[in-house]
Amino acid sequence: MDKEQILQKEAENNGQTIYLYYDSMAGMYLAFGLSAYYTTMVTESYVSYSEEMKMPVALLRRQHILFLRQSLKKIDHQVKGFYIFQLKQTVGDGGYAKWSMKVQERYVKVLS
């Protein structure tokens, strides 16, 4: 996963795209920022906060990916690389800031 690429894609997120990145160490796909936010609207993934990326991160297991593949339009995919999905409707980022703060607060609470 390329940190700069992830930051750029999330900054340019159009309000209806989910970018998933494969983490070979964890053997899972990860969604950051707005993509993580949109993912939680579709499936119940585990959500935490990435200190390195300074944004929420959703961890997706195989069943989450299968559910996304059935529920959303797949735009692009590279095995053990990435997925790009498109939501049926534009969600925007209206509730993202509040959600992100809650995720970060929960993360800090767990560590203290």
Backbone torsions as a table, in degrees:
resi	resn	phi	psi	omega
1	MET	NA	135.3	-179.9
2	ASP	-102.5	114.1	-176.3
3	LYS	-55.0	-46.7	-178.2
4	GLU	-63.7	-39.4	179.1
5	GLN	-64.3	-42.5	179.0
6	ILE	-63.1	-47.7	179.5
7	LEU	-59.1	-41.6	-180.0
8	GLN	-66.0	-46.8	-179.3
9	LYS	-61.9	-40.9	179.8
10	GLU	-70.1	-34.4	176.8
11	ALA	-66.1	-31.9	-178.1
12	GLU	-97.1	5.6	-176.0
13	ASN	-56.8	131.5	-172.8
14	ASN	-87.1	7.9	177.8
15	GLY	91.6	1.2	177.2
16	GLN	-148.8	20.0	-178.3
17	THR	-117.5	138.1	174.7
18	ILE	-113.9	118.9	175.6
19	TYR	-102.9	124.6	177.2
20	LEU	-116.5	137.5	-178.3
21	TYR	-121.4	136.3	-178.9
22	TYR	-84.1	129.8	175.9
23	ASP	-107.1	108.7	-175.0
24	SER	-67.6	-29.8	179.1
25	MET	-67.0	-40.4	-179.5
26	ALA	-88.9	-20.8	-176.3
27	GLY	68.6	30.8	-177.5
28	MET	-136.1	160.9	171.7
29	TYR	-92.2	145.1	-179.5
30	LEU	-123.1	145.2	173.1
31	ALA	-124.1	137.0	-177.9
32	PHE	-115.9	154.9	171.4
33	GLY	55.2	-128.6	-179.0
34	LEU	-60.6	-35.7	178.0
35	SER	-61.6	-39.4	177.0
36	ALA	-64.8	-43.2	178.9
37	TYR	-58.6	-49.3	-179.4
38	TYR	-66.0	-35.1	179.4
39	THR	-61.0	-40.0	-178.9
40	THR	-68.2	-16.7	177.1
41	MET	-80.3	-17.4	-176.1
42	VAL	-107.9	-37.6	-177.3
43	THR	-144.8	157.2	-178.2
44	GLU	-89.8	81.7	178.0
45	SER	-89.7	164.5	175.3
46	TYR	-78.6	130.9	-177.7
47	VAL	-118.4	136.2	176.4
48	SER	-140.2	-166.4	179.8
49	TYR	-125.2	131.1	179.1
50	SER	-94.5	112.3	178.3
51	GLU	-65.8	-36.9	-179.1
52	GLU	-66.2	-41.9	-177.8
53	MET	-88.4	-15.0	-178.9
54	LYS	60.6	42.3	178.4
55	MET	-160.9	162.0	176.7
56	PRO	-61.7	154.6	177.3
57	VAL	-136.5	135.9	175.5
58	ALA	-108.1	133.0	178.3
59	LEU	-103.7	127.2	-175.0
60	LEU	-117.2	127.2	175.5
61	ARG	-88.9	175.1	-175.6
62	ARG	-53.5	-44.0	-177.7
63	GLN	-65.9	-30.3	176.1
64	HIS	-65.5	-43.2	179.8
65	ILE	-62.9	-44.3	179.2
66	LEU	-60.0	-41.8	178.9
67	PHE	-64.5	-43.8	178.3
68	LEU	-61.7	-40.8	179.8
69	ARG	-63.0	-33.1	179.1
70	GLN	-80.8	-29.1	-172.0
71	SER	-95.6	-26.7	-172.5
72	LEU	-121.8	167.7	175.9
73	LYS	-84.8	121.6	177.7
74	LYS	-82.3	125.3	-179.1
75	ILE	-94.2	-43.0	-177.3
76	ASP	-155.6	155.7	-178.0
77	HIS	-160.3	137.5	170.9
78	GLN	-131.5	120.6	-176.4
79	VAL	-52.9	130.6	-177.5
80	LYS	49.8	38.8	177.3
81	GLY	-135.2	-66.5	-178.2
82	PHE	-163.0	164.2	168.1
83	TYR	-131.6	148.6	168.7
84	ILE	-129.3	121.6	178.8
85	PHE	-117.9	155.2	177.1
86	GLN	-121.4	129.7	175.3
87	LEU	-69.9	156.2	-178.8
88	LYS	-70.2	-30.2	178.1
89	GLN	-131.9	151.3	176.9
90	THR	-69.7	130.1	179.6
91	VAL	-97.3	-40.2	-176.2
92	GLY	81.6	-169.9	-176.5
93	ASP	-120.9	22.4	-176.8
94	GLY	-55.2	-42.2	-178.7
95	GLY	-99.9	1.8	-173.8
96	TYR	-63.3	-45.5	-175.6
97	ALA	-59.9	-45.5	179.8
98	LYS	-64.8	-45.4	178.7
99	TRP	-60.9	-45.0	-179.4
100	SER	-60.7	-42.8	178.4
101	MET	-63.1	-40.2	178.1
102	LYS	-63.0	-43.2	179.1
103	VAL	-61.5	-46.0	-179.0
104	GLN	-64.5	-42.2	179.2
105	GLU	-62.8	-42.2	177.6
106	ARG	-62.5	-41.4	179.6
107	TYR	-61.4	-46.5	-179.8
108	VAL	-64.2	-40.4	179.7
109	LYS	-61.9	-42.0	179.6
110	VAL	-62.7	-37.4	-177.7
111	LEU	-78.3	-19.5	-177.7
112	SER	-92.4	NA	NA
